[in-house]
Amino acid sequence: MDRLSVYIHIPFCIKKCAYCDFLSAAPKGSEMQTYKNALIYQIRSLAKLANEYDVYTVFIGGGTPSIYPSEDISDILFELENSFEKVRRGSYKPVEITIECNPGTLDYNKLKNYRLAGINRLSMGLQSADNDELKLLGRIHTYESWEKEVDHALRAGFTNINTDLISGLYNQSLDKFATSLEKVERHGMKHISVYSLIIEEGTPFYEKYSVDRLSDEEYEKWEEEDRRIYDYTREILAANGYRQYEISNYAKPGYECLHNLVYWNRGDYIGIGIGAASMIHNIRFSTISSLLDYISLNEKACDRYFEKIFNDVSRLSPNEQMNESIMLGFRKNDGIDLESFDTKFRTSFLEKYKEQVCKWREEGMLKVEGGRVYLTEKGQSISNMIIVDFMD
């Protein structure tokens, strides 16, 4: 059977962060319970799909999934397992089940119950070990509360824990970021994600730090410091046994995020919950983003359910598939497997992109060796520019 990864979106959080443009908000009234019931209904609607796939990975993201009582998360996972035939027979289990969680929404018992429910990986959002920076970001927790929850997670039996950090805050110095990174690494995290801050329109940060509100000199200084942070992160984590396997992600050997690798390798995945994206057999679609409409559709067995619950359905053309393979492939340190690419698209990568490969290889930005084409460290620093050059 083919493998399928499942993403479950929880759109609720206690407080929306100042930089966040994700589909999330604080819950109102009974929304959390009715949304949980809607998730379960959507999972049950996947019965036909469930008979064709093994669930490979599960990722519960948000929002803040850990805002829910652990019993509700267990109910959702039980329904998922009960809906997929091979899991139901007890002959197969997902390799990796991740839940995103934030300090301030956890305790030891909740984490222990996660383990009992089959969750074997945590992604704990820290963002910074500096409490002033956390306040600026609009986070609800402190560094000390993160430390406490990490200790609870380890005592509950979790060995696979990721922590997120944000770099590139306005006026953030390399020294300040280095302190955060050192504190996280010292706690034995098996996986560290470091995301460069993107100022998204419609967020409070956009009102303060959008490009048109800064001088050219201020913006260039900001970019230069973020580049120094990126180079430092790669150097220090490599020295401490972490492998950078994607532009923003570092892992100890064997602890790469399998779910994210499915996205980057263009595997099949289904998104459950509002706004969740899916791709199956190169058909891309997403669940409707209106919370009220989603709950309403799942509270009643309505006609033409699938036509109403999903939107933006499109079949990717061969050229779109090729462009996406290049874009995602160059984000990975291993780059693009040439034999796989040539077989899938019935063309020679090195012939089709001969001009681009020669140009960027001569400039030291790209390498071709071991049957793969990938960006060098120097090339990764301008990855967007290189990727655009390969787009048809």
C-alpha positions in Angstrom: 0.0 0.0 0.0 1.1 3.6 -0.6 2.1 5.8 2.3 0.1 8.8 3.5 1.0 11.5 5.9 -1.8 13.2 7.9 -1.8 16.8 9.1 -4.4 17.8 11.7 -4.9 21.6 12.2 -5.9 23.0 15.5 -6.8 26.7 15.0 -7.0 27.8 18.6 -4.4 29.5 20.8 -4.6 31.4 24.1 -3.3 34.5 22.5 -2.2 35.3 18.9 1.5 36.2 18.7 2.5 39.6 17.2 4.3 38.1 14.2 1.7 35.3 13.4 -0.4 35.2 10.3 -1.4 31.5 10.6 -5.1 30.5 10.6 -5.5 30.7 14.4 -7.4 32.7 17.1 -8.5 32.4 20.7 -11.6 30.1 21.0 -15.0 31.4 21.8 -17.7 29.6 23.8 -18.0 25.9 22.8 -15.9 26.2 19.6 -13.2 23.8 20.8 -15.7 21.0 21.5 -17.7 21.5 18.3 -14.5 21.8 16.3 -13.2 18.5 17.8 -16.4 16.8 16.7 -16.1 18.3 13.2 -12.5 16.9 13.0 -13.7 13.4 13.9 -16.5 13.6 11.3 -14.0 14.6 8.6 -11.7 11.8 9.6 -14.6 9.3 9.3 -15.3 10.7 5.8 -11.9 9.4 4.7 -12.9 5.8 4.8 -12.3 5.1 1.1 -9.0 6.8 1.2 -8.1 4.9 4.4 -8.4 1.6 2.6 -5.8 2.6 0.0 -3.0 4.0 2.3 -0.9 3.3 5.3 -0.6 6.3 7.6 3.2 7.0 7.7 3.3 10.1 9.9 0.8 12.3 11.8 1.4 16.0 12.7 -1.0 17.9 14.9 -0.2 21.6 14.4 -1.8 24.9 14.9 -2.4 27.3 16.5 -1.6 25.6 19.8 -2.9 22.0 19.8 -1.8 21.6 23.5 -4.6 24.1 24.4 -6.9 21.0 24.3 -7.2 18.6 27.2 -5.1 15.5 26.5 -8.3 13.4 26.4 -9.5 15.3 23.4 -6.3 14.8 21.5 -6.5 11.1 22.4 -10.0 10.9 21.0 -8.9 12.5 17.7 -6.0 10.1 17.4 -8.2 7.1 18.3 -10.6 8.0 15.5 -7.8 8.3 13.0 -6.4 4.9 14.0 -9.9 3.4 14.0 -10.5 4.7 10.5 -7.5 3.2 8.8 -7.8 -0.4 8.1 -4.3 -1.7 8.7 -4.0 0.3 11.9 -7.4 -1.0 13.0 -6.2 -4.6 12.6 -3.1 -3.8 14.7 -0.7 -4.6 11.9 0.6 -1.1 11.3 1.4 2.0 13.3 2.5 5.5 12.1 6.2 5.8 12.4 6.1 9.3 13.8 3.3 11.2 15.6 4.1 14.8 16.4 2.2 17.4 18.4 3.0 21.1 18.6 2.8 22.5 22.1 3.6 25.7 23.9 4.8 26.3 27.4 2.0 27.6 29.5 -0.4 24.9 28.1 1.3 21.8 29.4 1.8 19.8 32.5 3.4 16.4 33.4 0.0 14.5 33.3 -0.9 15.9 29.9 2.5 14.9 28.5 2.2 11.5 30.0 -1.2 11.0 28.4 0.2 12.1 25.1 2.7 9.2 25.3 -0.2 6.8 26.1 -2.1 8.1 23.1 0.9 7.1 20.8 2.5 10.5 20.4 6.3 10.1 20.2 7.5 13.5 19.1 7.0 17.0 20.5 7.6 20.3 18.8 7.9 22.9 21.6 7.7 26.5 20.6 10.2 28.5 22.5 11.2 31.2 19.9 13.7 32.8 22.3 15.4 32.2 25.6 15.3 35.9 26.3 12.2 37.0 28.2 12.2 40.5 26.8 12.2 39.1 23.3 9.4 36.7 24.3 7.4 39.7 25.5 8.1 41.5 22.2 6.9 38.5 20.2 3.7 38.3 22.2 4.4 34.9 23.7 2.5 33.8 26.8 5.4 32.0 28.4 8.9 32.6 29.8 12.1 30.8 29.2 11.9 29.3 32.7 8.4 27.8 32.0 9.9 26.2 28.8 12.7 24.7 30.9 10.1 23.3 33.3 8.0 21.7 30.5 11.1 20.2 28.9 11.9 18.5 32.2 8.3 17.3 32.4 8.5 15.9 28.8 11.7 14.0 29.6 10.2 12.5 32.7 7.1 11.5 30.7 9.4 9.5 28.4 9.8 11.8 25.4 13.2 11.4 23.7 12.4 13.1 20.4 11.8 16.8 21.1 12.1 19.7 18.7 12.4 23.3 19.8 11.7 26.3 17.5 13.7 29.5 17.6 13.2 32.7 15.7 16.1 34.7 14.3 16.2 38.1 12.7 14.2 40.1 15.3 14.7 43.8 14.8 17.8 44.9 16.7 18.5 41.3 17.7 22.3 40.9 18.1 24.2 37.8 17.3 25.3 37.6 20.9 21.8 37.6 22.2 20.7 34.9 19.7 23.8 32.8 20.5 22.7 32.8 24.2 19.3 31.4 23.2 20.8 28.8 21.0 23.3 27.7 23.6 20.6 27.3 26.2 18.4 25.2 23.9 21.3 22.9 22.9 22.3 22.5 26.5 19.0 20.9 27.2 19.6 18.1 24.8 17.1 18.8 22.1 17.3 16.2 19.4 16.0 18.7 16.8 16.2 22.5 16.5 14.4 24.6 14.0 15.6 28.2 13.4 13.3 30.3 11.4 14.2 33.7 10.1 11.5 36.1 10.9 9.2 37.1 8.0 7.2 40.2 8.5 3.7 39.3 7.2 1.2 41.9 6.2 -1.8 42.1 8.6 0.2 41.4 11.7 1.2 43.8 14.5 4.8 43.4 13.5 4.0 44.6 10.0 2.8 47.9 11.4 6.2 48.4 13.2 8.8 46.7 11.0 7.6 46.5 7.4 10.3 47.5 4.8 8.7 50.8 3.9 8.9 51.9 7.6 12.7 51.5 7.7 15.5 53.3 6.0 17.6 51.4 3.5 20.5 51.6 6.0 18.4 50.1 8.8 17.1 47.3 6.6 20.5 46.4 5.3 21.9 46.3 8.8 19.0 44.1 9.9 19.6 41.7 7.0 23.3 41.5 7.6 22.9 40.6 11.3 20.4 37.9 10.4 22.9 36.4 7.9 25.6 36.4 10.6 23.1 34.6 12.9 22.4 32.0 10.2 26.1 31.3 9.6 26.8 31.0 13.3 23.8 28.7 13.8 25.0 26.3 11.2 28.6 26.4 12.5 27.9 25.9 16.2 25.2 23.2 15.7 27.5 21.2 13.4 30.2 21.4 16.0 27.7 19.9 18.5 26.6 17.0 16.4 23.6 18.4 14.6 23.2 17.8 10.9 21.5 20.6 8.9 19.2 18.7 6.6 17.1 21.6 5.4 17.7 25.3 5.3 16.0 26.0 8.7 16.2 22.5 10.4 19.0 20.7 12.3 18.8 17.3 13.9 20.9 14.8 15.7 21.4 11.6 13.5 18.2 9.7 13.2 16.0 12.6 14.5 15.1 14.4 11.3 11.3 15.2 11.1 9.9 12.5 8.9 6.6 14.4 8.4 8.3 17.5 7.0 10.5 15.4 4.8 7.3 14.1 3.2 6.4 17.6 2.2 9.9 18.4 0.9 10.0 15.1 -1.1 6.6 15.7 -2.5 4.9 12.7 -0.9 1.2 12.3 -0.5 -0.5 14.0 2.5 -4.0 14.9 3.6 -4.9 17.9 5.7 -7.7 17.7 8.2 -9.2 20.8 9.8 -9.8 24.3 8.5 -7.4 25.7 5.9 -5.3 22.4 5.9 -3.6 21.7 2.6 -3.5 18.3 0.9 -1.7 16.7 -2.1 -2.6 13.3 -3.4 -1.4 12.0 -6.8 -0.3 15.5 -7.7 -3.8 16.9 -7.1 -3.6 19.8 -4.6 -6.6 21.0 -2.6 -7.4 22.5 0.8 -10.1 22.4 3.4 -12.3 25.4 3.7 -11.0 28.1 6.0 -14.2 29.3 7.6 -14.6 27.8 11.1 -18.4 28.3 11.1 -18.9 26.7 7.7 -16.5 23.8 8.6 -18.4 23.1 11.9 -21.8 23.4 10.1 -20.8 21.0 7.3 -19.6 18.4 9.7 -22.5 18.6 12.1 -24.9 17.3 9.5 -24.6 14.7 6.8 -25.0 17.1 3.9 -25.2 16.3 0.2 -22.1 16.8 -1.9 -20.0 17.0 1.3 -16.6 16.6 -0.5 -17.4 19.3 -2.9 -18.2 21.7 -0.1 -15.5 20.8 2.4 -12.6 21.2 -0.1 -11.6 24.1 -2.3 -8.8 25.2 -4.6 -8.7 21.8 -6.2 -6.1 21.7 -9.0 -4.1 19.0 -10.8 -0.4 20.0 -11.0 0.9 20.0 -14.6 4.2 18.1 -15.2 6.0 21.5 -15.4 4.5 22.6 -12.1 5.6 19.3 -10.5 9.1 19.8 -11.9 9.3 23.3 -10.6 8.1 22.3 -7.2 10.6 19.4 -7.1 13.4 21.8 -7.7 12.2 24.4 -5.2 11.8 21.9 -2.4 14.8 19.9 -3.4 17.2 22.8 -3.1 15.9 23.6 0.4 17.3 20.2 1.5 21.0 19.8 2.1 21.0 16.6 0.1 19.5 18.5 -2.8 17.9 16.7 -5.8 18.5 13.0 -6.7 19.3 13.1 -10.4 18.3 9.6 -11.2 14.9 10.0 -9.5 14.3 13.3 -11.2 15.3 12.1 -14.6 13.1 9.0 -14.3 10.1 10.8 -13.0 10.1 13.6 -15.5 11.6 11.6 -18.5 14.2 14.3 -19.0 17.8 14.9 -18.0 18.1 17.5 -15.3 21.7 18.3 -16.3 20.8 18.7 -19.9 17.6 20.7 -19.4 19.2 23.1 -16.9 22.8 23.0 -18.3 23.1 26.8 -18.5 21.9 27.3 -14.9 24.0 24.5 -13.5 27.2 25.7 -15.2 26.6 29.3 -14.1 26.0 28.6 -10.4 28.6 25.9 -10.2 31.3 28.2 -11.5 30.3 30.8 -8.9 30.6 28.1 -6.1 26.9 28.1 -5.3 26.1 24.7 -6.5 27.7 21.2 -6.7 27.0 18.1 -8.7 28.4 14.9 -7.1 27.3 11.5 -5.9 24.3 11.5 -8.2 22.9 14.6 -6.7 22.8 18.3 -7.4 22.7 20.6 -4.3 23.4 24.1 -3.1 26.7 24.8 -1.3 26.7 26.7 2.0 27.4 29.8 0.0 24.5 29.0 -2.4 22.1 28.5 0.4 22.6 32.1 1.5 21.0 33.2 -1.8 18.8 30.1 -2.3 15.7 32.1 -3.4 17.6 33.8 -6.2 19.0 30.4 -7.5 15.7 28.6 -7.3 14.0 31.4 -9.3 16.6 30.9 -12.0 15.6 27.3 -12.4 11.9 28.0 -12.7 10.3 27.5 -16.1 
